[in-house]
Structure formats: C-alpha cells, structure tokens
Amino acid sequence: MSHPADLAADSAVQRLGPGRFACTLPGHWDYLLPSGGVLTTVCLRAIAAELAASGEPALRPLSATAIFCSPVSPGALEVGVTILRRGKIASQARASLFAEGVLCLEVQATFGLDRPLVEVTMHHPPVVVDPEQLPTIDSVGQRFTPPFIKNFDHRRALGSRWWLAEEWVPGDRSGYWYRYLRPQVLADGRIDPLCLPPLIDTMPPAFCAMVGPDAMGLLAPSLDLTVHFLADTTSEWLLTHAHCRAARGGWATADIEIWDASRRLIAYGTQVMILRRRTSRPPPM
C-alpha cells in the first residue's frame, strides 16, 4: 500500500449510465474500515458529475448529510444518484452507495451558486499556534497507525494526550492542523471543497478528551455526518476544532469547525457516534 495517497484519484467516479457511477476505493483511507468522510466525498463526486452531465451551471457544494447504514470495505463501489430539485441557484440530490449489492450509506446534498449578497460572521477561531511551530505527530514505534493518517502531515494544536493518565487534562475539545501530503488543489488554486468531509469526520478525539485513558477501550464509528461548506480557501494547512457536547447511553454527539491558516471559517460539521467496546486496544495517534 503506497502512501501518501491521492484523495482525488482514489475517490474518482466513472459514469456507468444515467444516475449510475462506479468507484474502486483502495484501502488507503481506512481507519479500521474506510473513513465515512471519504465515502461521503465519493457520493458527492457522483452527485457533482450527474449535475454536470445534465447541463447544470457550475455549482459548489453547500451542504451534505450522510447516513451510514452498513459497514463498507474498500474495493468496488456503486453509487446511484437521484436529482431531487433543479433550481436556478440551487439543486439538490440524493446518492445511495452500494457495496456488493448492499446499501451502505445515503447522502443528501445541496449544490448552489455563490451570489454577492452578504458575507459576515461573529464567530472566532480557537487560539492556537501556527502549524510551523508545532511538531509533526510521529507514528514511529506505535503498534497501529491507521492508513488514513498516513496521508497527512498533522499536528496537535489543542488538547492534552488523553491516553496518558499522567498527562490527561479533562476537556471536551480537540484541535489539529492537517495538511494533505498529496495536495488537493483545483485548477484555479482553490483547495477542493470535496477534500473537507474526511477532515470533518475526525471528531472522536474530542470525545476521548472527555473520557481520558478509558477511551482506549472504545470505538466511536459514525451513524451520521453533516457538512456545511462555508467558504473557499487556498490555504494548504487546515485547522480542525472539534467539540464533544455529550456522551450517554452508548452514544456521543459532537461538532467540528475547519479554519484555514488565515483563521477563516471554511466548513462546519456535526456527527452522532455509536460507542462500542474494542476487542483490542491499539494506541492512538
């Protein structure tokens, strides 16, 4: 397995016919199974391709919600796309992803045109240092490093090393700088917005920050994932700021922001996780 992997190439879709697409997803984007954010990207690429094939103007993703129905293994995938709404400034669609004939997830998404009306926010980024001032997280010597992580230079910006009892400081937030080792850049220099869902799907460390070393015995796979695409950026470094609001009854809920190096809010996401006991306890990144 070669790293770093190219998300654009690995999540590319091939048109099989009207509303039908194929993708062969390698194992480069696995945690234990493929990242739900990467699977969401595959579905969004299929929706974008279907909109383009039907003569829609150039639209950008505005929002998407994925519902994870069944585990997915890397390999051959098929995506069916249904256009739900065609509008002058926004179109909406549903994508259903299948593996070996089994429905694995559904994504509902809105794509739209930007218009020069108003741009304002009163939200502020977390106070963290720039990535160049932080060490790269080194996986050397760890028993297990997910293939997903090997595709990034990533650096801890917020939160303690929760898996070490002597260092854990209880909290409900985590923050990391991420940089794709294979840049995800469009022809006009913008970062491809469809490379953001994999970063949105990195909320479990905020849950782990609440629980501390006991979280090493748990898994937190996604039940759903929602992404709001807020702005374009040319920033290579992206900051994730995750907040776990609560965990109870075998579930956890969290949200996450993505900021660029200029401290502009690029995207926002939410997630519900199902908590399960591990059968083994690999060390975290």
Phi, psi and omega in degrees: 000122184268141175223151359283152181268162180255109183300318182301316180289319185288334181258007180296147180242150177245133182284125178263338184165182180304120176072014182229132184220154177237151175214138173251103186266117178284174182279009182297339189246025179277147154268274162261325171233173182304141176305132176298328177294322178292319177297323175297319177300318177303313181296321180293326176295322178294318178297314180300319180293321180292320177297318180294322182293335181266012174083015177294149173295168181297112182247151176251151177293137178251317181201157177204143174231126179253138172245121183267117188259328185205147178301147181239133172260154176297154181135210185286129178232152174231139182236126173257133184242132174240124175281122183266329184206134172243118181233171181288330181238351178208142174231149183231148184209164175237136176239133177244123183257130182239145170230122182053040176079000181259131176291122184252323175201158174234141178234130170249131188220153174240129173245145183206177178261136172285142178226144184280077181253296182205145176220110184206146171208148174249010181273145184237149180285161173294155178275108178221163178275162179293153184299328181297341180266003183243149178283146171294139176288119185261123182270000181300132179091350178277146181290332185213124173235117181302140177307325180308314187293333184290352181269004186227150155269115181228146190221132183288122182251339186208133177103153181272171174281091192294337182280354177253113186302324183285346180247344185297126171245109185306135178199180180233020183222155172215155180213136179221141165274133177236142172223120176299129178288333168253102189306139179253077189241134177279171184299332181271006176095351178284149170292134179299118180299338180283001171270000182278324180306321176300327178282327175299325183275045178230043183273338184306327178302333176292322174296316180298326179297331178284323190269328181080206186303334179297338179293344178298338180268010185235153167248153182222064179291157184282140165264326176210167179206125178241136180234132169248120179270116191254326184203156173273160179207156171251007184288128177288320179271135178231135182257123174263135178231101186258146182225118175266114186278327182191154171220129178195155172062022181088012182228157173219148178235140184212164172222166186209146174243150170240124179245149175266181185293342175270008180064041172259138179283118187260323183201162180218145180212163176223163184199144165249131180249145170262131183265130180227154176281138174286151169268340173220165187233078176290147180292150181279170169280000000 
